[in-house]
Amino acid sequence: MKDQAENLRKRLEARQNKSMAKTIAVLSGKGGVGKSNFTLNFSIALSQRGKKVLLFDMDIGMANIDILIGKHSPCSIIDFFEKDCSLKDIIMSGPGNISIITGGTGLTDLFSLDEDKYTRFNEEFS
């Protein structure tokens, strides 16, 4: 027989797991295989199933989710770091109620962020 504390622990654990964000990465070493199309369609399908989705297009130099949805984002992740745009400025709404951050071009600098930029990103994203 389960004691009350064990039941409470299981309930708390289940609640925490529901509220934790999940991350799914879609990648391939080869270009032109349909990663962006798959990711966009998968994101919309998750949203239709009640999930809150943020699609972060990290295709270095060739980000094209905005092209696929026929929308141009005025700000990209590069603008967040280089022009001090806020996180709200770079998130645009997409089809199926998904949110999108576009990568833009010149993302190679993103992988060598200084401590201040990295901290700012984490603080705004939390």
N, CA, C and O atoms as a GROMACS GRO file, in nm:
protein
  504
    1MET      N    1   0.084  -0.119   0.000
    1MET     CA    2   0.000   0.000   0.000
    1MET      C    3   0.088   0.125   0.000
    1MET      O    4   0.185   0.134   0.076
    2LYS      N    5   0.056   0.219  -0.084
    2LYS     CA    6   0.134   0.341  -0.096
    2LYS      C    7   0.096   0.438   0.016
    2LYS      O    8  -0.021   0.453   0.051
    3ASP      N    9   0.199   0.502   0.071
    3ASP     CA   10   0.169   0.601   0.174
    3ASP      C   11   0.135   0.736   0.109
    3ASP      O   12   0.158   0.756  -0.010
    4GLN      N   13   0.081   0.826   0.188
    4GLN     CA   14   0.035   0.955   0.138
    4GLN      C   15   0.150   1.037   0.079
    4GLN      O   16   0.133   1.102  -0.024
    5ALA      N   17   0.266   1.034   0.143
    5ALA     CA   18   0.381   1.111   0.095
    5ALA      C   19   0.425   1.063  -0.043
    5ALA      O   20   0.460   1.144  -0.129
    6GLU      N   21   0.423   0.932  -0.065
    6GLU     CA   22   0.462   0.879  -0.196
    6GLU      C   23   0.365   0.925  -0.304
    6GLU      O   24   0.406   0.961  -0.414
    7ASN      N   25   0.236   0.923  -0.273
    7ASN     CA   26   0.136   0.972  -0.369
    7ASN      C   27   0.156   1.118  -0.401
    7ASN      O   28   0.146   1.159  -0.517
    8LEU      N   29   0.186   1.199  -0.298
    8LEU     CA   30   0.210   1.342  -0.321
    8LEU      C   31   0.335   1.364  -0.406
    8LEU      O   32   0.335   1.450  -0.495
    9ARG      N   33   0.440   1.286  -0.380
    9ARG     CA   34   0.563   1.298  -0.461
    9ARG      C   35   0.535   1.267  -0.608
    9ARG      O   36   0.583   1.337  -0.696
   10LYS      N   37   0.458   1.163  -0.633
   10LYS     CA   38   0.426   1.127  -0.771
   10LYS      C   39   0.341   1.234  -0.839
   10LYS      O   40   0.362   1.264  -0.956
   11ARG      N   41   0.247   1.292  -0.766
   11ARG     CA   42   0.165   1.400  -0.822
   11ARG      C   43   0.251   1.521  -0.857
   11ARG      O   44   0.236   1.581  -0.964
   12LEU      N   45   0.341   1.557  -0.764
   12LEU     CA   46   0.428   1.672  -0.786
   12LEU      C   47   0.519   1.647  -0.905
   12LEU      O   48   0.539   1.737  -0.988
   13GLU      N   49   0.575   1.528  -0.914
   13GLU     CA   50   0.663   1.494  -1.027
   13GLU      C   51   0.588   1.501  -1.159
   13GLU      O   52   0.641   1.552  -1.258
   14ALA      N   53   0.466   1.450  -1.163
   14ALA     CA   54   0.386   1.454  -1.286
   14ALA      C   55   0.356   1.598  -1.326
   14ALA      O   56   0.360   1.632  -1.444
   15ARG      N   57   0.325   1.682  -1.228
   15ARG     CA   58   0.296   1.823  -1.256
   15ARG      C   59   0.420   1.894  -1.308
   15ARG      O   60   0.411   1.973  -1.402
   16GLN      N   61   0.536   1.867  -1.249
   16GLN     CA   62   0.660   1.930  -1.294
   16GLN      C   63   0.696   1.887  -1.435
   16GLN      O   64   0.741   1.969  -1.515
   17ASN      N   65   0.676   1.761  -1.467
   17ASN     CA   66   0.707   1.712  -1.601
   17ASN      C   67   0.619   1.777  -1.706
   17ASN      O   68   0.664   1.801  -1.818
   18LYS      N   69   0.494   1.807  -1.671
   18LYS     CA   70   0.404   1.871  -1.766
   18LYS      C   71   0.446   2.014  -1.796
   18LYS      O   72   0.429   2.062  -1.908
   19SER      N   73   0.500   2.082  -1.696
   19SER     CA   74   0.534   2.223  -1.714
   19SER      C   75   0.673   2.245  -1.771
   19SER      O   76   0.706   2.356  -1.812
   20MET      N   77   0.755   2.144  -1.775
   20MET     CA   78   0.891   2.158  -1.827
   20MET      C   79   0.888   2.169  -1.979
   20MET      O   80   0.816   2.096  -2.047
   21ALA      N   81   0.967   2.260  -2.030
   21ALA     CA   82   0.977   2.276  -2.175
   21ALA      C   83   1.055   2.158  -2.233
   21ALA      O   84   1.152   2.111  -2.173
   22LYS      N   85   1.013   2.113  -2.346
   22LYS     CA   86   1.082   2.006  -2.418
   22LYS      C   87   1.153   2.068  -2.538
   22LYS      O   88   1.102   2.163  -2.598
   23THR      N   89   1.266   2.016  -2.571
   23THR     CA   90   1.342   2.064  -2.686
   23THR      C   91   1.359   1.951  -2.785
   23THR      O   92   1.399   1.840  -2.748
   24ILE      N   93   1.328   1.979  -2.909
   24ILE     CA   94   1.348   1.882  -3.016
   24ILE      C   95   1.436   1.948  -3.121
   24ILE      O   96   1.402   2.055  -3.172
   25ALA      N   97   1.547   1.886  -3.153
   25ALA     CA   98   1.636   1.940  -3.256
   25ALA      C   99   1.622   1.857  -3.383
   25ALA      O  100   1.616   1.734  -3.378
   26VAL      N  101   1.616   1.924  -3.496
   26VAL     CA  102   1.610   1.858  -3.626
   26VAL      C  103   1.735   1.900  -3.701
   26VAL      O  104   1.754   2.018  -3.728
   27LEU      N  105   1.820   1.804  -3.733
   27LEU     CA  106   1.945   1.838  -3.800
   27LEU      C  107   1.989   1.727  -3.894
   27LEU      O  108   1.944   1.613  -3.887
   28SER      N  109   2.079   1.766  -3.983
   28SER     CA  110   2.136   1.673  -4.080
   28SER      C  111   2.265   1.733  -4.130
   28SER      O  112   2.280   1.855  -4.135
   29GLY      N  113   2.358   1.650  -4.168
   29GLY     CA  114   2.483   1.699  -4.224
   29GLY      C  115   2.470   1.738  -4.370
   29GLY      O  116   2.564   1.793  -4.429
   30LYS      N  117   2.357   1.711  -4.429
   30LYS     CA  118   2.337   1.738  -4.571
   30LYS      C  119   2.229   1.844  -4.589
   30LYS      O  120   2.127   1.844  -4.520
   31GLY      N  121   2.252   1.932  -4.681
   31GLY     CA  122   2.154   2.036  -4.712
   31GLY      C  123   2.051   1.988  -4.812
   31GLY      O  124   2.075   1.894  -4.888
   32GLY      N  125   1.936   2.053  -4.811
   32GLY     CA  126   1.834   2.024  -4.912
   32GLY      C  127   1.757   1.896  -4.893
   32GLY      O  128   1.702   1.843  -4.989
   33VAL      N  129   1.753   1.844  -4.770
   33VAL     CA  130   1.682   1.718  -4.748
   33VAL      C  131   1.543   1.738  -4.687
   33VAL      O  132   1.472   1.640  -4.664
   34GLY      N  133   1.504   1.863  -4.662
   34GLY     CA  134   1.369   1.891  -4.613
   34GLY      C  135   1.356   1.917  -4.464
   34GLY      O  136   1.247   1.906  -4.409
   35LYS      N  137   1.467   1.952  -4.399
   35LYS     CA  138   1.462   1.978  -4.254
   35LYS      C  139   1.365   2.091  -4.220
   35LYS      O  140   1.284   2.079  -4.128
   36SER      N  141   1.373   2.200  -4.294
   36SER     CA  142   1.287   2.316  -4.264
   36SER      C  143   1.140   2.282  -4.288
   36SER      O  144   1.055   2.317  -4.206
   37ASN      N  145   1.110   2.215  -4.398
   37ASN     CA  146   0.971   2.176  -4.427
   37ASN      C  147   0.918   2.081  -4.320
   37ASN      O  148   0.806   2.098  -4.271
   38PHE      N  149   0.998   1.982  -4.285
   38PHE     CA  150   0.957   1.888  -4.180
   38PHE      C  151   0.934   1.961  -4.048
   38PHE      O  152   0.832   1.940  -3.982
   39THR      N  153   1.030   2.046  -4.011
   39THR     CA  154   1.022   2.116  -3.883
   39THR      C  155   0.900   2.206  -3.876
   39THR      O  156   0.831   2.208  -3.774
   40LEU      N  157   0.872   2.279  -3.982
   40LEU     CA  158   0.754   2.366  -3.985
   40LEU      C  159   0.626   2.283  -3.970
   40LEU      O  160   0.540   2.316  -3.889
   41ASN      N  161   0.614   2.178  -4.049
   41ASN     CA  162   0.493   2.094  -4.043
   41ASN      C  163   0.479   2.023  -3.909
   41ASN      O  164   0.369   2.011  -3.856
   42PHE      N  165   0.590   1.976  -3.854
   42PHE     CA  166   0.589   1.909  -3.724
   42PHE      C  167   0.548   2.007  -3.614
   42PHE      O  168   0.471   1.972  -3.525
   43SER      N  169   0.599   2.130  -3.622
   43SER     CA  170   0.564   2.233  -3.524
   43SER      C  171   0.415   2.265  -3.527
   43SER      O  172   0.351   2.278  -3.423
   44ILE      N  173   0.361   2.278  -3.647
   44ILE     CA  174   0.218   2.306  -3.661
   44ILE      C  175   0.136   2.189  -3.605
   44ILE      O  176   0.036   2.210  -3.537
   45ALA      N  177   0.178   2.067  -3.634
   45ALA     CA  178   0.107   1.949  -3.584
   45ALA      C  179   0.109   1.944  -3.431
   45ALA      O  180   0.008   1.911  -3.369
   46LEU      N  181   0.223   1.977  -3.370
   46LEU     CA  182   0.231   1.979  -3.224
   46LEU      C  183   0.137   2.086  -3.167
   46LEU      O  184   0.070   2.063  -3.067
   47SER      N  185   0.135   2.201  -3.231
   47SER     CA  186   0.048   2.310  -3.186
   47SER      C  187  -0.100   2.269  -3.196
   47SER      O  188  -0.179   2.302  -3.107
   48GLN      N  189  -0.135   2.199  -3.301
   48GLN     CA  190  -0.273   2.154  -3.318
   48GLN      C  191  -0.312   2.051  -3.212
   48GLN      O  192  -0.431   2.028  -3.187
   49ARG      N  193  -0.213   1.991  -3.150
   49ARG     CA  194  -0.238   1.895  -3.043
   49ARG      C  195  -0.228   1.961  -2.905
   49ARG      O  196  -0.219   1.893  -2.802
   50GLY      N  197  -0.231   2.094  -2.904
   50GLY     CA  198  -0.235   2.167  -2.778
   50GLY      C  199  -0.101   2.203  -2.718
   50GLY      O  200  -0.096   2.254  -2.606
   51LYS      N  201   0.007   2.178  -2.789
   51LYS     CA  202   0.140   2.213  -2.738
   51LYS      C  203   0.173   2.357  -2.774
   51LYS      O  204   0.134   2.406  -2.880
   52LYS      N  205   0.243   2.423  -2.685
   52LYS     CA  206   0.292   2.558  -2.713
   52LYS      C  207   0.428   2.541  -2.781
   52LYS      O  208   0.518   2.479  -2.725
   53VAL      N  209   0.443   2.597  -2.902
   53VAL     CA  210   0.562   2.571  -2.983
   53VAL      C  211   0.635   2.700  -3.018
   53VAL      O  212   0.576   2.798  -3.062
   54LEU      N  213   0.767   2.696  -2.996
   54LEU     CA  214   0.857   2.802  -3.043
   54LEU      C  215   0.955   2.736  -3.138
   54LEU      O  216   1.038   2.655  -3.096
   55LEU      N  217   0.947   2.770  -3.266
   55LEU     CA  218   1.037   2.717  -3.367
   55LEU      C  219   1.154   2.815  -3.380
   55LEU      O  220   1.134   2.932  -3.414
   56PHE      N  221   1.273   2.767  -3.352
   56PHE     CA  222   1.393   2.850  -3.355
   56PHE      C  223   1.477   2.803  -3.474
   56PHE      O  224   1.540   2.698  -3.468
   57ASP      N  225   1.475   2.881  -3.581
   57ASP     CA  226   1.546   2.844  -3.705
   57ASP      C  227   1.694   2.878  -3.690
   57ASP      O  228   1.733   2.994  -3.697
   58MET      N  229   1.775   2.775  -3.670
   58MET     CA  230   1.919   2.794  -3.650
   58MET      C  231   2.001   2.749  -3.770
   58MET      O  232   2.119   2.718  -3.756
   59ASP      N  233   1.941   2.745  -3.886
   59ASP     CA  234   2.013   2.705  -4.007
   59ASP      C  235   2.115   2.815  -4.039
   59ASP      O  236   2.078   2.923  -4.085
   60ILE      N  237   2.240   2.787  -4.015
   60ILE     CA  238   2.345   2.889  -4.026
   60ILE      C  239   2.356   2.940  -4.169
   60ILE      O  240   2.388   2.867  -4.262
   61GLY      N  241   2.328   3.068  -4.183
   61GLY     CA  242   2.343   3.134  -4.312
   61GLY      C  243   2.231   3.107  -4.412
   61GLY      O  244   2.222   3.176  -4.514
   62MET      N  245   2.147   3.010  -4.385
   62MET     CA  246   2.043   2.974  -4.482
   62MET      C  247   1.905   2.961  -4.416
   62MET      O  248   1.820   2.888  -4.467
   63ALA      N  249   1.884   3.029  -4.306
   63ALA     CA  250   1.755   3.020  -4.238
   63ALA      C  251   1.643   3.060  -4.334
   63ALA      O  252   1.651   3.165  -4.398
   64ASN      N  253   1.539   2.978  -4.343
   64ASN     CA  254   1.435   3.007  -4.442
   64ASN      C  255   1.293   2.976  -4.396
   64ASN      O  256   1.202   2.971  -4.478
   65ILE      N  257   1.272   2.957  -4.268
   65ILE     CA  258   1.136   2.932  -4.220
   65ILE      C  259   1.046   3.050  -4.254
   65ILE      O  260   0.930   3.031  -4.292
   66ASP      N  261   1.099   3.171  -4.242
   66ASP     CA  262   1.018   3.289  -4.276
   66ASP      C  263   0.977   3.288  -4.423
   66ASP      O  264   0.867   3.333  -4.457
   67ILE      N  265   1.063   3.239  -4.509
   67ILE     CA  266   1.030   3.229  -4.652
   67ILE      C  267   0.919   3.125  -4.673
   67ILE      O  268   0.826   3.147  -4.751
   68LEU      N  269   0.930   3.012  -4.602
   68LEU     CA  270   0.830   2.906  -4.617
   68LEU      C  271   0.691   2.951  -4.574
   68LEU      O  272   0.591   2.907  -4.631
   69ILE      N  273   0.683   3.039  -4.474
   69ILE     CA  274   0.551   3.085  -4.428
   69ILE      C  275   0.508   3.214  -4.498
   69ILE      O  276   0.398   3.264  -4.474
   70GLY      N  277   0.595   3.268  -4.584
   70GLY     CA  278   0.560   3.388  -4.659
   70GLY      C  279   0.555   3.514  -4.575
   70GLY      O  280   0.479   3.606  -4.605
   71LYS      N  281   0.636   3.519  -4.470
   71LYS     CA  282   0.639   3.633  -4.380
   71LYS      C  283   0.784   3.675  -4.359
   71LYS      O  284   0.873   3.591  -4.345
   72HIS      N  285   0.807   3.804  -4.357
   72HIS     CA  286   0.942   3.852  -4.329
   72HIS      C  287   0.946   3.905  -4.186
   72HIS      O  288   0.865   3.990  -4.148
   73SER      N  289   1.038   3.855  -4.109
   73SER     CA  290   1.053   3.904  -3.973
   73SER      C  291   1.142   4.027  -3.973
   73SER      O  292   1.251   4.025  -4.031
   74PRO      N  293   1.098   4.135  -3.910
   74PRO     CA  294   1.180   4.256  -3.907
   74PRO      C  295   1.307   4.238  -3.823
   74PRO      O  296   1.404   4.312  -3.841
   75CYS      N  297   1.306   4.142  -3.730
   75CYS     CA  298   1.421   4.119  -3.643
   75CYS      C  299   1.452   3.970  -3.636
   75CYS      O  300   1.361   3.887  -3.638
   76SER      N  301   1.580   3.938  -3.627
   76SER     CA  302   1.622   3.799  -3.616
   76SER      C  303   1.703   3.783  -3.487
   76SER      O  304   1.722   3.879  -3.412
   77ILE      N  305   1.750   3.663  -3.463
   77ILE     CA  306   1.833   3.639  -3.345
   77ILE      C  307   1.961   3.723  -3.350
   77ILE      O  308   2.013   3.763  -3.246
   78ILE      N  309   2.009   3.750  -3.469
   78ILE     CA  310   2.128   3.835  -3.484
   78ILE      C  311   2.099   3.976  -3.432
   78ILE      O  312   2.183   4.036  -3.365
   79ASP      N  313   1.980   4.027  -3.463
   79ASP     CA  314   1.942   4.160  -3.415
   79ASP      C  315   1.931   4.163  -3.263
   79ASP      O  316   1.960   4.265  -3.200
   80PHE      N  317   1.891   4.053  -3.203
   80PHE     CA  318   1.883   4.044  -3.058
   80PHE      C  319   2.021   4.070  -2.997
   80PHE      O  320   2.034   4.144  -2.900
   81PHE      N  321   2.123   4.009  -3.055
   81PHE     CA  322   2.257   4.022  -2.999
   81PHE      C  323   2.331   4.147  -3.045
   81PHE      O  324   2.407   4.206  -2.968
   82GLU      N  325   2.310   4.189  -3.169
   82GLU     CA  326   2.388   4.300  -3.222
   82GLU      C  327   2.320   4.436  -3.214
   82GLU      O  328   2.387   4.538  -3.210
   83LYS      N  329   2.187   4.438  -3.210
   83LYS     CA  330   2.116   4.566  -3.210
   83LYS      C  331   2.031   4.585  -3.085
   83LYS      O  332   1.951   4.678  -3.078
   84ASP      N  333   2.048   4.500  -2.989
   84ASP     CA  334   1.975   4.508  -2.862
   84ASP      C  335   1.823   4.506  -2.877
   84ASP      O  336   1.753   4.572  -2.801
   85CYS      N  337   1.772   4.430  -2.974
   85CYS     CA  338   1.628   4.406  -2.982
   85CYS      C  339   1.590   4.316  -2.865
   85CYS      O  340   1.673   4.237  -2.818
   86SER      N  341   1.468   4.327  -2.818
   86SER     CA  342   1.424   4.239  -2.710
   86SER      C  343   1.380   4.104  -2.767
   86SER      O  344   1.361   4.090  -2.888
   87LEU      N  345   1.366   4.008  -2.679
   87LEU     CA  346   1.319   3.877  -2.723
   87LEU      C  347   1.180   3.888  -2.784
   87LEU      O  348   1.149   3.819  -2.881
   88LYS      N  349   1.095   3.975  -2.727
   88LYS     CA  350   0.960   3.997  -2.783
   88LYS      C  351   0.968   4.048  -2.926
   88LYS      O  352   0.884   4.015  -3.010
   89ASP      N  353   1.070   4.130  -2.955
   89ASP     CA  354   1.086   4.187  -3.089
   89ASP      C  355   1.118   4.082  -3.194
   89ASP      O  356   1.080   4.095  -3.310
   90ILE      N  357   1.189   3.977  -3.154
   90ILE     CA  358   1.235   3.879  -3.254
   90ILE      C  359   1.143   3.759  -3.268
   90ILE      O  360   1.161   3.678  -3.360
   91ILE      N  361   1.045   3.745  -3.180
   91ILE     CA  362   0.951   3.633  -3.192
   91ILE      C  363   0.831   3.677  -3.275
   91ILE      O  364   0.762   3.773  -3.240
   92MET      N  365   0.807   3.607  -3.385
   92MET     CA  366   0.691   3.640  -3.468
   92MET      C  367   0.592   3.524  -3.464
   92MET      O  368   0.629   3.410  -3.437
   93SER      N  369   0.467   3.556  -3.492
   93SER     CA  370   0.364   3.451  -3.494
   93SER      C  371   0.365   3.384  -3.631
   93SER      O  372   0.389   3.446  -3.734
   94GLY      N  373   0.339   3.254  -3.628
   94GLY     CA  374   0.338   3.177  -3.751
   94GLY      C  375   0.208   3.101  -3.767
   94GLY      O  376   0.117   3.116  -3.685
   95PRO      N  377   0.199   3.020  -3.870
   95PRO     CA  378   0.076   2.944  -3.895
   95PRO      C  379   0.051   2.843  -3.783
   95PRO      O  380   0.144   2.793  -3.720
   96GLY      N  381  -0.075   2.813  -3.761
   96GLY     CA  382  -0.110   2.712  -3.661
   96GLY      C  383  -0.079   2.755  -3.519
   96GLY      O  384  -0.065   2.671  -3.430
   97ASN      N  385  -0.070   2.885  -3.496
   97ASN     CA  386  -0.045   2.940  -3.363
   97ASN      C  387   0.093   2.906  -3.308
   97ASN      O  388   0.110   2.896  -3.186
   98ILE      N  389   0.192   2.887  -3.395
   98ILE     CA  390   0.329   2.864  -3.347
   98ILE      C  391   0.401   2.998  -3.340
   98ILE      O  392   0.362   3.094  -3.407
   99SER      N  393   0.505   3.004  -3.259
   99SER     CA  394   0.592   3.121  -3.251
   99SER      C  395   0.723   3.086  -3.319
   99SER      O  396   0.767   2.971  -3.315
  100ILE      N  397   0.786   3.186  -3.382
  100ILE     CA  398   0.906   3.160  -3.461
  100ILE      C  399   1.013   3.264  -3.431
  100ILE      O  400   0.984   3.383  -3.421
  101ILE      N  401   1.137   3.216  -3.416
  101ILE     CA  402   1.254   3.304  -3.413
  101ILE      C  403   1.335   3.268  -3.537
  101ILE      O  404   1.377   3.154  -3.554
  102THR      N  405   1.356   3.367  -3.623
  102THR     CA  406   1.433   3.340  -3.744
  102THR      C  407   1.581   3.359  -3.718
  102THR      O  408   1.622   3.438  -3.633
  103GLY      N  409   1.660   3.283  -3.792
  103GLY     CA  410   1.804   3.287  -3.773
  103GLY      C  411   1.872   3.398  -3.850
  103GLY      O  412   1.966   3.459  -3.800
  104GLY      N  413   1.827   3.423  -3.969
  104GLY     CA  414   1.895   3.522  -4.051
  104GLY      C  415   2.026   3.468  -4.105
  104GLY      O  416   2.048   3.347  -4.106
  105THR      N  417   2.111   3.558  -4.149
  105THR     CA  418   2.241   3.516  -4.201
  105THR      C  419   2.350   3.570  -4.111
  105THR      O  420   2.330   3.666  -4.037
  106GLY      N  421   2.466   3.507  -4.117
  106GLY     CA  422   2.578   3.550  -4.036
  106GLY      C  423   2.574   3.495  -3.894
  106GLY      O  424   2.627   3.557  -3.802
  107LEU      N  425   2.513   3.380  -3.878
  107LEU     CA  426   2.498   3.323  -3.744
  107LEU      C  427   2.625   3.263  -3.687
  107LEU      O  428   2.624   3.218  -3.572
  108THR      N  429   2.734   3.261  -3.760
  108THR     CA  430   2.855   3.198  -3.708
  108THR      C  431   2.901   3.264  -3.578
  108THR      O  432   2.959   3.196  -3.493
  109ASP      N  433   2.877   3.393  -3.562
  109ASP     CA  434   2.915   3.462  -3.439
  109ASP      C  435   2.833   3.415  -3.320
  109ASP      O  436   2.875   3.431  -3.205
  110LEU      N  437   2.718   3.357  -3.345
  110LEU     CA  438   2.631   3.312  -3.238
  110LEU      C  439   2.698   3.205  -3.152
  110LEU      O  440   2.665   3.190  -3.034
  111PHE      N  441   2.789   3.131  -3.209
  111PHE     CA  442   2.852   3.022  -3.136
  111PHE      C  443   2.975   3.066  -3.057
  111PHE      O  444   3.041   2.984  -2.994
  112SER      N  445   3.005   3.195  -3.061
  112SER     CA  446   3.116   3.248  -2.981
  112SER      C  447   3.071   3.374  -2.907
  112SER      O  448   3.137   3.478  -2.915
  113LEU      N  449   2.960   3.363  -2.836
  113LEU     CA  450   2.904   3.477  -2.763
  113LEU      C  451   2.989   3.508  -2.641
  113LEU      O  452   3.043   3.419  -2.576
  114ASP      N  453   2.998   3.639  -2.611
  114ASP     CA  454   3.065   3.674  -2.486
  114ASP      C  455   2.968   3.649  -2.371
  114ASP      O  456   2.848   3.630  -2.392
  115GLU      N  457   3.020   3.648  -2.251
  115GLU     CA  458   2.942   3.615  -2.132
  115GLU      C  459   2.820   3.704  -2.113
  115GLU      O  460   2.713   3.655  -2.075
  116ASP      N  461   2.833   3.834  -2.138
  116ASP     CA  462   2.722   3.927  -2.119
  116ASP      C  463   2.605   3.896  -2.212
  116ASP      O  464   2.489   3.898  -2.170
  117LYS      N  465   2.635   3.868  -2.339
  117LYS     CA  466   2.529   3.838  -2.436
  117LYS      C  467   2.459   3.706  -2.401
  117LYS      O  468   2.337   3.693  -2.411
  118TYR      N  469   2.539   3.609  -2.362
  118TYR     CA  470   2.484   3.480  -2.323
  118TYR      C  471   2.392   3.495  -2.201
  118TYR      O  472   2.283   3.438  -2.198
  119THR      N  473   2.436   3.571  -2.102
  119THR     CA  474   2.357   3.595  -1.982
  119THR      C  475   2.227   3.667  -2.016
  119THR      O  476   2.121   3.631  -1.966
  120ARG      N  477   2.235   3.769  -2.099
  120ARG     CA  478   2.116   3.845  -2.139
  120ARG      C  479   2.013   3.753  -2.207
  120ARG      O  480   1.894   3.760  -2.179
  121PHE      N  481   2.062   3.668  -2.298
  121PHE     CA  482   1.973   3.575  -2.366
  121PHE      C  483   1.902   3.483  -2.266
  121PHE      O  484   1.781   3.466  -2.272
  122ASN      N  485   1.979   3.425  -2.175
  122ASN     CA  486   1.920   3.335  -2.076
  122ASN      C  487   1.820   3.406  -1.986
  122ASN      O  488   1.716   3.350  -1.952
  123GLU      N  489   1.851   3.528  -1.945
  123GLU     CA  490   1.760   3.603  -1.858
  123GLU      C  491   1.630   3.636  -1.929
  123GLU      O  492   1.522   3.622  -1.870
  124GLU      N  493   1.637   3.680  -2.053
  124GLU     CA  494   1.515   3.715  -2.126
  124GLU      C  495   1.434   3.592  -2.164
  124GLU      O  496   1.312   3.597  -2.173
  125PHE      N  497   1.503   3.481  -2.186
  125PHE     CA  498   1.435   3.359  -2.229
  125PHE      C  499   1.366   3.289  -2.113
  125PHE      O  500   1.271   3.214  -2.135
  126SER      N  501   1.412   3.312  -1.992
  126SER     CA  502   1.355   3.244  -1.874
  126SER      C  503   1.218   3.294  -1.839
  126SER      O  504   1.158   3.246  -1.742
   0.00000   0.00000   0.00000
